[in-house]
Amino acid sequence: MKMQGESDRSVMDRAQFRQTIICTAAVGAVLGLVPALGSIATRSERVAGPEGFLDWLLYAMNLAGVLVGSVIFCVLVFGMLPMLLQAGFVKLARLWTGRA
């Protein structure tokens, strides 16, 4: 919904920004799940007792770190960086052509 005084351009930019974040986060989640699930599938040790639980807890936290790191990396590298480069290029082109 467009607020009073907002241009169609700013509404479109916000929608594009939101879509970029969501899509790159989804790609990052998929790319982060692949090594996490592969690691779970190849883990063969089964340990019972409290030490085993702490080991699994640490292992789960490491896998969650891989997943979150992958999402953040993909959002920054594949989402934010190209948008910043494009915005910088547009501002520079506007300055060079006198349309600023």
PyMOL commands that set and color helices and strands:
alter all, ss='L'
color gray80, all
select helices_A, chain A and resi 8-42+50-97
alter helices_A, ss='H'
color red, helices_A
deselect
rebuild
show_as cartoon
